[in-house]
Amino acid sequence: MTSIHIPMNTRIRLEESVYKVTCHTEGGELNLTCCQTGEPRLISTHELVRKIIDGAASIDQQVPETSINVKDQHEKRFDAFNERDKAVARERLSYVEKVDEHLFESNVTTAINDVIRDAQLSGITVPPSFRAIWRWYDAWIKGGRNITALLPRHHVKGRRQSSLCNRSFEILQEVIEDHYLIRTPKTKLSVFRLFKGRLVKENKLHPEAGRMHIPSARSIYRFLAGLNPYEVKEAQKGRKEADKVFAPIGAGVVARFPLQVVQVDHHLMDMILVLQTGKVIGRPWLTLALDLFSRMPVGFYISFEAPSYVAVMHCLKHAILPKADYLNHVLSQIKGQPGTVIDAKFSSDWPCFGLMDTLVLDNGLEFHSQDLQDSCSQLGVSLEYNPARTPHYKGAVERFFGTLNSKLIHTLPGTTFSDPRQRGDYQSEKAACLTIEDLEFLLTKFIVDDYALTTHSTLDQLPLKKWQDGVQKHPVRFISDQQDLTVLLFKMKARKLTRAGVKIMGLSYQSEALQLLRQRLMQNVSGKPANPDVRVKFDPEDLSTIFVEDPHAKIFLPVKCIYETYASQLSIWRHRLVRRAMLKQDLDLRRSAEDEFLEVRQSLFDVAEDIIQSGQKRKRKAANRVRNEEKKAGNDNGPLLASNQFIDDSEDVIPDAEFTSPFQSPEELEEELKRRGWKTSRAGMQRLDEGEANE
């Protein structure tokens, strides 16, 4: 078997201990001595080679004989040094190898002198000194003739032991923890002065011989610089900021085909919009859904309301449905504006639509809605939530917002920019001239005609081409019926089904089909029949119709509000405003007629018009929302005037000649009302049950 040569005094790491080769046996074995305990050990070279190959042992001549922690020692390899140090080691190796060659004919002293003389004869003006070559050769021999022994030892230079005594070190640690590793840290100079003050104060309590040494400010600066940078950043700025600088960056979530992963997020746009009359409204919110595979936006929704379930619902509906009708709607909307100067056309299509597999959301309350979770479950869409305060988990959609700002939003009149320093003295409100319809068109055009046709640096491909190639290999899923999608995305509530129908927010909904459903649900019920519980879906933007679930047929029955005129395209938000206003007027909501609801709704519209005209910043967004919702419902002058245009009640009016009052005077009428326990109010006639009032 081939033998290996291991010189005497060679240090060997073996089983978490360091041994020194003391002698060789005649049988080719090594006699080892433990550097820490002095315990002897005998091992064959064959066994040592096998342990080296298995990683259980290593040969290292540069380990000191003193006690060391083997686990914490990491000796540098030759390739870990820079090229300058490697060149120095190669030059030294050339000298020591020549000395080794001369040793066959002479001793070490003569060999070194011969090497120096040969160097001078070869043209080297200043060759190394005798002492230098002697040190190199000695280190090379002790290092097992390894070139690493000739490397410069810069990494072991300098003071390694702290000049602080134990008590000084404790004081320094206390000062650093109390004044440096905090959210409002002191400067390094202040830390030194505090530390010095503590030492001076404590030295006064001891005799001169026992006083602690006061280090220089530079020593303390070096000590602070040697602290763990992650721990310093975490203590001063928080873990989130520390992770931004020091945490490793991975590939993150990866999608293998279109709509496998869709990221949804909200963004307050750096833009101030106005009404068509020129009145300033404010900054809109953008809710956007982005396909991670192609980086193509698949849907969005713009509104002036803060992020809510309604915005998410509209965004998802826009993402799932084809965009051809939407593009035509945007064009007709922009062309219908009076005095528009925008050249309204699209050069490309927007082919992105379909059901996504996974929806990635953040931890906003609107995303944790049970209605959203139920709707996505029925559509076969799984939900994933990012950890709190980790926007980098949705880096793709965040990057799109940045691209949108730099390439479009910050180039439009009325932009607020992302930074006040960038805005300078630019007066955004005075420059604002775009309406929400203008912004919707410009955003859509940016997506289909600019962003989709620009090479994405991460994909190294056009987002539109990436989408088209992806759907060829993996077609997207789609819904079976658009009405199904509409109903599925509605909010869900549990309600009692009574003889009066179903009530939502104080509004009654009734139909013959609903009562037939009630009868079926009350069949085969033991004991006293009780009003059944039903699940109701409704559109938060339109309370005119709700959908009541038939649990047996697995369908939703449409049911209209009995106050059909009032509830037409009425949102929950506006209905709450109406109810609040009626309560302030001491009106009975349960007994108020539809006309009274319409009157209050009309008064809110009039107030909103006044606020918009007055330009009150604090209330103009809410006022504009009231106005816009009425206009979308076709009520340009308010709901009451609009309802009077198509309600013809002339046949319900009884002519004066055909009506005969049973009371001869108003006093007789009032006396009869008192006798029956009735009284008049702004809410109409109310019956007072004296028995119930006395209980």
C-alpha positions as CSV (number, residue, x, y, z in Angstrom):
1,M,0.0,0.0,0.0
2,T,1.2,3.5,-0.8
3,S,2.6,5.2,2.3
4,I,2.3,8.9,3.1
5,H,4.8,11.1,4.9
6,I,3.6,13.1,7.9
7,P,6.5,15.0,9.5
8,M,7.2,15.1,13.2
9,N,5.4,17.8,15.3
10,T,2.6,17.8,12.7
11,R,-0.7,19.0,14.3
12,I,-3.7,16.8,13.5
13,R,-7.4,17.6,14.2
14,L,-9.1,14.4,15.2
15,E,-12.5,13.9,16.8
16,E,-12.7,17.5,18.0
17,S,-9.2,17.4,19.6
18,V,-5.8,18.5,18.4
19,Y,-2.9,16.0,18.4
20,K,0.8,16.3,17.7
21,V,2.8,13.6,15.9
22,T,5.5,12.6,18.4
23,C,7.1,9.6,16.5
24,H,6.7,7.0,13.9
25,T,6.6,3.3,14.7
26,E,8.2,0.6,12.6
27,G,4.8,-0.7,11.5
28,G,4.0,2.6,9.8
29,E,1.8,3.9,12.6
30,L,1.8,7.3,14.2
31,N,2.2,8.0,17.8
32,L,0.1,11.0,18.7
33,T,-0.2,13.1,21.8
34,C,-3.3,15.3,22.6
35,C,-2.3,18.9,22.9
36,Q,-5.0,19.7,25.5
37,T,-4.8,16.6,27.8
38,G,-1.4,15.0,26.9
39,E,-3.2,11.7,26.3
40,P,-1.3,9.4,23.9
41,R,-2.9,7.7,20.9
42,L,-1.7,5.3,18.3
43,I,-3.2,5.4,14.7
44,S,-2.2,3.9,11.4
45,T,-1.6,6.1,8.4
46,H,-4.2,4.0,6.5
47,E,-6.9,4.8,9.1
48,L,-5.8,8.5,9.3
49,V,-6.2,8.8,5.5
50,R,-9.7,7.3,5.6
51,K,-10.7,9.7,8.4
52,I,-9.4,12.6,6.4
53,I,-11.4,11.5,3.3
54,D,-14.5,11.1,5.5
55,G,-14.0,14.6,7.0
56,A,-13.4,13.3,10.5
57,A,-9.8,14.4,10.6
58,S,-7.5,17.1,9.0
59,I,-3.8,17.9,9.0
60,D,-2.9,21.4,10.1
61,Q,0.6,22.4,11.2
62,Q,-0.4,26.0,12.1
63,V,-2.6,25.2,15.1
64,P,-1.0,26.4,18.4
65,E,-0.3,23.9,21.1
66,T,-2.3,26.0,23.6
67,S,-5.9,25.2,24.5
68,I,-8.3,26.1,21.7
69,N,-11.9,25.7,20.9
70,V,-11.7,23.5,17.8
71,K,-15.3,24.2,16.7
72,D,-14.6,27.9,16.5
73,Q,-11.4,27.7,14.5
74,H,-11.5,28.2,10.8
75,E,-8.0,28.3,9.2
76,K,-7.9,30.2,5.9
77,R,-7.1,28.4,2.7
78,F,-4.7,29.7,0.0
79,D,-7.5,30.6,-2.4
80,A,-9.2,32.7,0.3
81,F,-6.4,35.3,0.1
82,N,-6.2,38.2,-2.4
83,E,-3.9,38.1,-5.5
84,R,-1.3,40.4,-3.9
85,D,-0.8,38.1,-0.9
86,K,-0.7,35.1,-3.2
87,A,2.0,36.7,-5.3
88,V,4.1,37.4,-2.2
89,A,3.8,33.7,-1.1
90,R,4.8,32.5,-4.6
91,E,7.9,34.7,-4.5
92,R,8.9,33.5,-1.1
93,L,8.3,29.9,-2.3
94,S,10.9,30.4,-5.1
95,Y,13.5,31.3,-2.5
96,V,12.9,28.5,0.0
97,E,12.8,25.9,-2.7
98,K,16.2,27.0,-3.9
99,V,17.5,26.8,-0.3
100,D,16.1,23.3,0.0
101,E,17.9,22.3,-3.2
102,H,21.3,23.6,-1.8
103,L,20.9,21.7,1.4
104,F,22.0,18.5,-0.4
105,E,25.5,20.0,-0.7
106,S,25.8,22.3,2.4
107,N,24.1,23.4,5.6
108,V,21.2,25.9,6.0
109,T,23.5,29.0,6.5
110,T,25.6,28.3,3.4
111,A,22.5,27.5,1.3
112,I,20.8,30.8,2.2
113,N,23.9,32.8,1.4
114,D,24.2,31.0,-2.0
115,V,20.6,31.8,-2.8
116,I,21.1,35.5,-2.0
117,R,24.3,35.6,-4.2
118,D,22.5,33.9,-7.1
119,A,19.6,36.4,-6.8
120,Q,22.1,39.3,-7.0
121,L,23.8,37.8,-10.1
122,S,20.4,37.4,-11.8
123,G,19.8,41.1,-11.6
124,I,17.8,41.5,-8.4
125,T,19.1,44.8,-6.9
126,V,17.7,44.3,-3.3
127,P,17.2,40.6,-2.6
128,P,15.6,39.4,0.7
129,S,17.8,39.5,3.8
130,F,19.4,36.4,5.3
131,R,17.1,36.6,8.4
132,A,13.9,36.9,6.2
133,I,14.8,33.8,4.1
134,W,15.7,32.0,7.3
135,R,12.2,32.7,8.8
136,W,10.5,31.8,5.5
137,Y,12.3,28.5,5.3
138,D,11.6,27.6,9.0
139,A,7.9,28.4,8.6
140,W,7.7,26.4,5.4
141,I,9.3,23.3,6.9
142,K,7.1,23.6,10.1
143,G,4.1,24.0,7.8
144,G,4.7,20.7,6.1
145,R,6.2,22.4,3.0
146,N,2.8,24.1,2.3
147,I,2.7,27.4,0.5
148,T,0.1,28.7,2.9
149,A,2.9,28.9,5.5
150,L,4.5,31.6,3.4
151,L,1.4,33.8,3.1
152,P,1.6,37.3,4.8
153,R,0.0,37.1,8.3
154,H,-1.9,40.4,8.1
155,H,-5.1,38.7,9.3
156,V,-3.5,37.8,12.7
157,K,-1.8,41.2,13.3
158,G,-3.0,43.8,15.7
159,R,-4.1,43.7,19.3
160,R,-6.3,40.7,20.0
161,Q,-6.9,41.0,23.7
162,S,-9.0,43.8,25.1
163,S,-7.2,46.4,27.3
164,L,-10.3,46.7,29.4
165,C,-10.5,45.0,32.8
166,N,-13.7,43.1,33.6
167,R,-15.3,45.9,35.5
168,S,-14.5,48.4,32.7
169,F,-16.0,46.0,30.2
170,E,-19.2,45.7,32.3
171,I,-19.5,49.5,32.5
172,L,-19.0,49.9,28.7
173,Q,-21.6,47.2,28.0
174,E,-24.1,49.0,30.3
175,V,-23.5,52.3,28.6
176,I,-23.9,50.8,25.1
177,E,-27.1,49.0,26.0
178,D,-28.6,52.1,27.7
179,H,-27.6,54.8,25.3
180,Y,-26.5,53.2,22.0
181,L,-28.6,50.1,21.3
182,I,-31.9,52.0,21.6
183,R,-34.4,53.7,19.1
184,T,-32.9,57.1,20.0
185,P,-29.2,56.3,20.1
186,K,-26.5,58.7,21.3
187,T,-23.5,59.5,19.0
188,K,-20.3,57.5,19.4
189,L,-18.6,60.5,21.0
190,S,-21.4,60.8,23.5
191,V,-21.1,57.1,24.3
192,F,-17.4,57.6,25.0
193,R,-18.0,60.6,27.2
194,L,-20.6,58.7,29.2
195,F,-18.3,55.8,29.6
196,K,-15.4,58.0,30.6
197,G,-17.6,59.8,33.2
198,R,-18.6,56.5,34.7
199,L,-15.0,55.3,35.0
200,V,-13.8,58.6,36.5
201,K,-16.7,58.5,39.0
202,E,-15.9,54.9,40.0
203,N,-12.1,55.5,40.2
204,K,-12.6,58.1,42.9
205,L,-13.8,55.3,45.1
206,H,-10.5,53.3,44.8
207,P,-6.9,54.1,45.6
208,E,-4.6,55.1,42.8
209,A,-3.1,51.6,42.4
210,G,-6.5,50.0,41.9
211,R,-8.0,52.5,39.5
212,M,-9.2,51.5,36.1
213,H,-7.4,52.5,32.9
214,I,-9.4,55.0,30.8
215,P,-9.1,54.1,27.1
216,S,-9.0,56.6,24.2
217,A,-12.0,57.6,22.2
218,R,-10.6,55.8,19.2
219,S,-10.6,52.5,21.1
220,I,-14.2,52.9,22.0
221,Y,-15.0,53.8,18.3
222,R,-13.3,50.6,17.2
223,F,-15.2,48.6,19.8
224,L,-18.6,50.1,18.6
225,A,-17.6,49.3,15.0
226,G,-17.0,45.7,16.0
227,L,-20.5,45.2,17.2
228,N,-22.8,43.0,15.2
229,P,-24.3,45.3,12.5
230,Y,-27.6,43.5,12.3
231,E,-28.1,43.7,16.1
232,V,-27.2,47.4,16.1
233,K,-29.6,48.1,13.2
234,E,-32.4,46.1,14.8
235,A,-32.0,47.9,18.2
236,Q,-31.9,51.3,16.6
237,K,-34.3,51.0,13.6
238,G,-36.3,47.8,14.3
239,R,-36.2,44.3,12.8
240,K,-38.0,45.3,9.6
241,E,-35.3,47.9,8.7
242,A,-32.5,45.5,9.7
243,D,-34.0,42.8,7.5
244,K,-34.1,45.2,4.6
245,V,-30.3,45.6,4.8
246,F,-29.0,42.2,6.1
247,A,-31.7,39.6,5.4
248,P,-31.0,37.2,2.5
249,I,-33.0,37.7,-0.6
250,G,-34.5,34.7,-2.3
251,A,-36.5,34.0,-5.5
252,G,-39.8,34.4,-3.6
253,V,-43.0,33.0,-4.9
254,V,-42.8,31.6,-8.4
255,A,-45.6,31.0,-10.9
256,R,-45.4,28.3,-13.6
257,F,-48.4,29.4,-15.7
258,P,-50.8,32.3,-16.2
259,L,-53.2,33.0,-13.3
260,Q,-51.5,30.4,-11.0
261,V,-50.7,33.3,-8.6
262,V,-52.3,36.7,-8.7
263,Q,-51.2,39.4,-6.3
264,V,-53.7,42.1,-5.2
265,D,-52.8,45.3,-3.4
266,H,-54.1,48.9,-2.8
267,H,-52.2,52.0,-3.7
268,L,-53.0,55.7,-2.9
269,M,-52.2,57.3,-6.2
270,D,-49.9,60.4,-6.4
271,M,-52.6,62.3,-8.3
272,I,-55.3,64.9,-7.5
273,L,-58.5,64.6,-9.6
274,V,-61.3,67.1,-10.3
275,L,-64.9,67.0,-11.3
276,Q,-66.0,67.9,-14.8
277,T,-66.9,71.3,-13.4
278,G,-63.2,71.8,-12.3
279,K,-63.8,71.4,-8.6
280,V,-61.0,69.5,-6.8
281,I,-61.9,66.1,-5.2
282,G,-58.6,64.6,-4.0
283,R,-56.4,61.6,-4.4
284,P,-57.9,58.3,-5.6
285,W,-57.2,54.8,-4.5
286,L,-56.1,52.1,-7.0
287,T,-56.8,48.4,-6.3
288,L,-54.9,46.3,-8.7
289,A,-54.5,42.5,-9.5
290,L,-51.3,41.4,-11.1
291,D,-50.5,38.0,-12.7
292,L,-47.2,36.9,-11.3
293,F,-46.3,34.6,-14.2
294,S,-46.5,37.3,-17.0
295,R,-46.4,40.4,-14.8
296,M,-49.5,41.6,-16.6
297,P,-52.2,43.5,-14.7
298,V,-55.4,41.5,-15.1
299,G,-57.8,43.9,-13.4
300,F,-58.1,47.1,-11.4
301,Y,-60.6,49.4,-9.7
302,I,-60.3,53.2,-9.0
303,S,-62.3,55.0,-6.4
304,F,-62.0,57.8,-3.8
305,E,-63.1,55.5,-0.9
306,A,-60.5,53.9,1.4
307,P,-59.8,50.2,0.6
308,S,-62.8,48.0,1.3
309,Y,-64.5,44.8,0.3
310,V,-66.3,46.7,-2.4
311,A,-63.0,47.7,-4.0
312,V,-61.7,44.1,-3.9
313,M,-65.0,42.8,-5.3
314,H,-64.9,45.2,-8.3
315,C,-61.2,44.4,-8.9
316,L,-61.8,40.7,-8.9
317,K,-64.8,41.0,-11.2
318,H,-62.8,43.1,-13.6
319,A,-59.9,40.6,-13.5
320,I,-62.1,37.5,-14.2
321,L,-64.2,38.9,-17.0
322,P,-62.9,39.6,-20.6
323,K,-61.9,43.1,-21.3
324,A,-63.4,43.8,-24.8
325,D,-66.6,45.4,-23.5
326,Y,-64.7,47.2,-20.9
327,L,-62.3,48.8,-23.4
328,N,-65.3,50.0,-25.5
329,H,-67.0,51.4,-22.3
330,V,-63.9,53.4,-21.4
331,L,-63.7,54.8,-24.9
332,S,-67.3,55.8,-25.0
333,Q,-67.0,57.3,-21.5
334,I,-64.0,59.5,-22.4
335,K,-65.5,60.6,-25.7
336,G,-68.8,61.5,-24.0
337,Q,-67.1,64.1,-21.8
338,P,-67.8,67.6,-22.9
339,G,-64.7,69.4,-24.2
340,T,-62.3,66.4,-24.0
341,V,-59.0,66.8,-25.9
342,I,-57.7,63.3,-25.3
343,D,-57.3,61.1,-28.4
344,A,-59.3,58.2,-27.2
345,K,-58.1,54.9,-28.8
346,F,-56.3,51.8,-28.0
347,S,-53.6,50.3,-30.3
348,S,-53.6,46.8,-28.6
349,D,-56.0,44.4,-26.9
350,W,-56.1,43.4,-23.3
351,P,-56.5,39.6,-23.5
352,C,-56.0,38.9,-19.8
353,F,-59.0,37.3,-18.0
354,G,-60.0,34.1,-16.2
355,L,-60.1,32.5,-12.8
356,M,-56.9,32.5,-10.8
357,D,-55.7,29.5,-8.8
358,T,-54.2,31.5,-5.9
359,L,-54.9,35.0,-4.7
360,V,-52.0,36.6,-2.7
361,L,-53.2,39.3,-0.3
362,D,-51.9,41.3,2.6
363,N,-53.3,41.5,6.1
364,G,-55.8,44.4,5.5
365,L,-59.2,43.9,7.1
366,E,-61.0,44.0,3.8
367,F,-59.0,41.0,2.7
368,H,-60.0,39.0,5.8
369,S,-63.7,39.4,5.0
370,Q,-65.6,36.1,5.4
371,D,-67.6,37.1,2.3
372,L,-64.4,37.2,0.3
373,Q,-63.3,33.9,1.6
374,D,-66.6,32.2,0.9
375,S,-66.8,33.7,-2.6
376,C,-63.3,32.6,-3.5
377,S,-64.0,29.1,-2.1
378,Q,-67.0,28.7,-4.4
379,L,-65.0,30.0,-7.4
380,G,-62.2,27.5,-6.6
381,V,-59.7,30.2,-5.7
382,S,-57.4,29.7,-2.8
383,L,-56.3,32.7,-0.6
384,E,-52.8,33.2,0.8
385,Y,-52.0,36.0,3.2
386,N,-48.6,37.6,3.6
387,P,-47.0,38.0,7.0
388,A,-47.6,41.3,8.6
389,R,-45.4,44.2,7.6
390,T,-43.7,42.3,4.8
391,P,-44.5,44.2,1.5
392,H,-41.6,42.5,-0.2
393,Y,-43.6,39.3,-0.4
394,K,-45.7,41.1,-3.0
395,G,-42.7,42.7,-4.7
396,A,-44.1,42.2,-8.2
397,V,-47.2,44.4,-7.7
398,E,-45.2,46.9,-5.6
399,R,-42.8,47.2,-8.5
400,F,-45.6,47.8,-10.9
401,F,-46.8,50.7,-8.8
402,G,-43.3,52.2,-8.9
403,T,-43.2,51.8,-12.7
404,L,-46.7,53.3,-13.0
405,N,-45.7,56.4,-11.0
406,S,-42.4,57.0,-12.9
407,K,-43.7,56.4,-16.4
408,L,-47.3,57.9,-16.1
409,I,-48.6,59.4,-12.9
410,H,-45.7,61.7,-12.2
411,T,-45.9,63.1,-15.8
412,L,-49.5,64.1,-15.5
413,P,-50.9,67.5,-14.4
414,G,-52.0,67.5,-10.8
415,T,-49.5,64.9,-9.6
416,T,-48.3,65.1,-6.0
417,F,-45.2,63.1,-6.6
418,S,-44.0,60.6,-4.1
419,D,-41.7,62.9,-2.2
420,P,-42.2,66.5,-1.1
421,R,-38.6,67.3,-2.1
422,Q,-39.4,66.0,-5.6
423,R,-42.6,68.1,-5.8
424,G,-40.8,71.3,-4.7
425,D,-43.0,74.4,-5.2
426,Y,-45.3,72.6,-7.7
427,Q,-48.9,73.4,-6.8
428,S,-50.7,70.1,-7.5
429,E,-54.2,71.4,-6.8
430,K,-54.0,74.3,-9.1
431,A,-52.5,72.2,-11.9
432,A,-55.1,69.4,-11.4
433,C,-57.4,69.1,-14.4
434,L,-58.0,65.4,-15.0
435,T,-61.3,63.6,-14.0
436,I,-61.6,60.0,-12.8
437,E,-62.7,59.1,-16.3
438,D,-59.6,60.6,-17.8
439,L,-57.4,58.7,-15.3
440,E,-59.2,55.4,-16.0
441,F,-58.6,55.8,-19.7
442,L,-54.9,56.8,-19.3
443,L,-54.2,53.9,-16.9
444,T,-55.9,51.4,-19.3
445,K,-53.9,52.8,-22.2
446,F,-50.7,52.7,-20.3
447,I,-51.3,49.0,-19.5
448,V,-52.3,47.8,-23.0
449,D,-50.2,50.1,-25.2
450,D,-47.1,50.8,-23.1
451,Y,-46.4,48.4,-20.2
452,A,-47.5,45.2,-22.0
453,L,-45.3,46.0,-25.0
454,T,-42.2,46.9,-23.0
455,T,-39.5,44.3,-22.2
456,H,-39.7,43.3,-18.5
457,S,-36.2,43.1,-17.0
458,T,-37.0,40.1,-14.8
459,L,-38.8,38.2,-17.5
460,D,-36.4,39.4,-20.3
461,Q,-39.6,39.3,-22.5
462,L,-42.7,41.4,-23.2
463,P,-45.4,40.8,-20.5
464,L,-48.0,40.4,-23.3
465,K,-45.9,37.8,-25.2
466,K,-45.3,36.0,-21.9
467,W,-49.1,35.8,-21.3
468,Q,-49.9,34.7,-24.8
469,D,-47.2,32.0,-24.7
470,G,-48.4,30.8,-21.3
471,V,-52.1,30.5,-22.2
472,Q,-51.2,28.5,-25.3
473,K,-49.6,25.8,-23.1
474,H,-51.9,26.2,-20.1
475,P,-55.4,27.6,-20.9
476,V,-57.1,29.6,-18.1
477,R,-60.2,28.5,-16.2
478,F,-63.4,30.5,-16.6
479,I,-66.8,30.9,-14.9
480,S,-69.9,29.1,-16.2
481,D,-72.2,32.1,-16.0
482,Q,-71.6,35.9,-15.5
483,Q,-74.6,36.1,-13.2
484,D,-73.0,33.4,-11.0
485,L,-69.9,35.5,-10.7
486,T,-72.0,38.6,-9.8
487,V,-73.9,36.7,-7.1
488,L,-70.8,34.9,-5.7
489,L,-68.9,38.2,-5.2
490,F,-71.8,39.8,-3.2
491,K,-71.8,40.1,0.6
492,M,-73.5,37.3,2.6
493,K,-75.7,37.7,5.6
494,A,-77.9,35.3,7.6
495,R,-81.5,36.5,8.0
496,K,-84.9,35.3,9.2
497,L,-87.5,34.6,6.6
498,T,-90.9,35.8,7.9
499,R,-94.3,36.5,6.5
500,A,-93.0,40.1,5.8
501,G,-90.1,38.6,3.8
502,V,-86.5,39.5,4.5
503,K,-85.1,42.7,6.0
504,I,-81.6,44.1,5.2
505,M,-80.6,47.4,6.9
506,G,-84.2,48.1,7.7
507,L,-85.4,47.6,4.0
508,S,-88.0,44.9,3.4
509,Y,-87.8,42.4,0.5
510,Q,-90.8,40.4,-0.6
511,S,-92.0,38.2,-3.4
512,E,-94.3,35.2,-4.0
513,A,-91.3,32.9,-4.7
514,L,-89.9,33.9,-1.4
515,Q,-93.1,33.0,0.5
516,L,-93.2,29.6,-1.4
517,L,-89.6,29.0,-0.2
518,R,-90.7,29.8,3.4
519,Q,-93.5,27.3,3.2
520,R,-91.2,24.6,1.9
521,L,-88.6,25.3,4.6
522,M,-91.3,25.1,7.3
523,Q,-92.5,21.7,6.2
524,N,-91.8,18.6,8.4
525,V,-90.8,20.8,11.3
526,S,-91.6,19.2,14.7
527,G,-93.1,21.4,17.3
528,K,-94.2,25.0,16.8
529,P,-93.2,26.2,13.3
530,A,-90.5,28.9,13.5
531,N,-89.4,31.4,10.9
532,P,-86.5,29.7,9.0
533,D,-83.0,31.1,8.7
534,V,-81.8,31.8,5.2
535,R,-78.6,33.1,3.6
536,V,-78.9,36.3,1.7
537,K,-76.4,37.8,-0.8
538,F,-76.6,41.4,-1.8
539,D,-74.6,44.0,-3.7
540,P,-73.2,46.7,-1.4
541,E,-73.5,49.1,-4.3
542,D,-77.2,48.4,-5.2
543,L,-79.8,47.4,-2.6
544,S,-82.7,47.2,-5.1
545,T,-82.4,43.4,-5.4
546,I,-81.1,40.7,-3.0
547,F,-80.6,37.0,-3.6
548,V,-82.0,34.5,-1.1
549,E,-80.6,31.0,-1.1
550,D,-82.8,28.0,-1.7
551,P,-80.8,25.4,0.2
552,H,-82.7,22.5,-1.4
553,A,-82.4,23.6,-5.0
554,K,-78.9,25.1,-4.4
555,I,-79.9,28.4,-6.2
556,F,-80.3,32.0,-5.2
557,L,-83.7,33.6,-5.8
558,P,-83.8,37.3,-6.8
559,V,-86.1,39.4,-4.6
560,K,-86.8,43.1,-5.1
561,C,-87.1,45.7,-2.3
562,I,-90.7,46.9,-1.6
563,Y,-89.4,50.4,-1.8
564,E,-88.2,49.9,-5.3
565,T,-87.8,53.5,-6.3
566,Y,-85.9,54.5,-3.2
567,A,-83.6,51.4,-3.3
568,S,-82.8,51.7,-7.0
569,Q,-79.0,51.6,-7.3
570,L,-78.7,52.7,-3.6
571,S,-75.5,51.7,-1.9
572,I,-75.2,50.6,1.7
573,W,-73.1,53.7,2.4
574,R,-75.8,56.1,1.1
575,H,-78.5,54.2,2.9
576,R,-76.7,54.6,6.2
577,L,-76.4,58.3,5.6
578,V,-80.1,58.5,4.9
579,R,-81.0,56.5,8.1
580,R,-78.6,58.7,10.2
581,A,-80.2,61.8,8.8
582,M,-83.8,60.5,9.6
583,L,-82.8,59.6,13.1
584,K,-81.5,63.1,13.7
585,Q,-85.0,64.3,12.5
586,D,-86.6,62.0,15.1
587,L,-88.3,60.0,12.3
588,D,-89.4,56.4,13.0
589,L,-87.5,54.3,10.5
590,R,-89.8,51.3,10.9
591,R,-93.0,53.2,10.1
592,S,-91.7,55.8,7.6
593,A,-93.1,55.7,4.1
594,E,-91.0,55.5,0.9
595,D,-91.7,59.2,0.2
596,E,-90.0,60.2,3.4
597,F,-86.9,58.1,2.6
598,L,-86.8,59.7,-0.9
599,E,-87.1,63.2,0.6
600,V,-84.1,62.6,2.9
601,R,-82.2,61.1,0.1
602,Q,-82.9,64.1,-2.1
603,S,-81.9,66.5,0.7
604,L,-78.5,64.7,1.0
605,F,-78.0,65.1,-2.7
606,D,-78.7,68.8,-2.4
607,V,-76.3,69.2,0.5
608,A,-73.7,67.3,-1.4
609,E,-74.1,69.7,-4.3
610,D,-73.7,72.7,-2.0
611,I,-70.5,71.2,-0.4
612,I,-69.0,70.5,-3.8
613,Q,-69.7,74.1,-4.9
614,S,-68.3,75.5,-1.7
615,G,-65.1,73.4,-2.0
616,Q,-64.8,72.2,1.6
617,K,-61.8,69.9,1.5
618,R,-62.7,67.8,4.5
619,K,-66.2,66.8,3.2
620,R,-65.8,67.0,-0.6
621,K,-64.9,63.3,-1.1
622,A,-68.1,62.1,0.7
623,A,-70.1,64.8,-1.1
624,N,-68.7,63.8,-4.4
625,R,-69.5,60.1,-3.7
626,V,-73.1,60.9,-3.1
627,R,-73.3,63.0,-6.2
628,N,-71.6,60.4,-8.4
629,E,-73.7,57.5,-7.2
630,E,-76.9,59.4,-7.9
631,K,-75.6,60.3,-11.4
632,K,-74.7,56.6,-12.1
633,A,-78.3,55.8,-11.2
634,G,-79.5,58.3,-13.8
635,N,-80.6,60.9,-11.2
636,D,-78.8,64.0,-12.5
637,N,-80.9,66.3,-10.3
638,G,-81.5,63.9,-7.4
639,P,-83.7,60.8,-6.7
640,L,-86.9,62.6,-5.9
641,L,-87.0,64.6,-9.1
642,A,-86.0,61.6,-11.1
643,S,-88.8,59.4,-9.5
644,N,-91.4,62.1,-10.2
645,Q,-90.6,61.9,-13.9
646,F,-91.7,58.3,-14.4
647,I,-94.2,57.7,-11.5
648,D,-97.7,58.7,-12.7
649,D,-100.0,58.7,-9.6
650,S,-102.9,60.7,-11.2
651,E,-105.2,57.7,-11.2
652,D,-104.7,57.2,-7.4
653,V,-105.9,60.6,-6.6
654,I,-109.5,60.7,-5.3
655,P,-111.5,63.8,-6.5
656,D,-112.7,66.1,-3.8
657,A,-116.3,65.6,-4.9
658,E,-116.1,61.8,-4.3
659,F,-114.6,62.1,-0.8
660,T,-116.7,62.7,2.3
661,S,-115.1,63.1,5.7
662,P,-116.9,61.4,8.6
663,F,-115.9,64.3,10.9
664,Q,-117.5,67.7,10.8
665,S,-114.6,69.7,12.2
666,P,-110.8,69.3,13.0
667,E,-111.6,69.4,16.7
668,E,-113.9,66.4,16.3
669,L,-111.1,64.5,14.4
670,E,-108.6,65.3,17.1
671,E,-110.9,64.1,19.9
672,E,-111.5,60.8,18.1
673,L,-107.7,60.4,17.7
674,K,-107.2,60.9,21.4
675,R,-109.9,58.4,22.3
676,R,-108.3,55.8,20.1
677,G,-104.8,56.4,21.5
678,W,-103.2,57.8,18.3
679,K,-101.1,60.9,17.8
680,T,-99.6,62.7,14.8
681,S,-95.9,63.0,14.1
682,R,-93.5,63.7,11.3
683,A,-93.2,60.0,10.8
684,G,-97.0,59.6,10.2
685,M,-99.6,58.2,12.5
686,Q,-98.3,56.0,15.4
687,R,-100.4,53.7,17.6
688,L,-99.4,53.8,21.3
689,D,-100.0,50.6,23.1
690,E,-100.6,51.7,26.7
691,G,-100.2,48.2,28.0
692,E,-96.8,47.8,26.5
693,A,-95.7,51.2,27.6
694,N,-96.6,50.5,31.2
695,E,-94.7,47.2,31.4
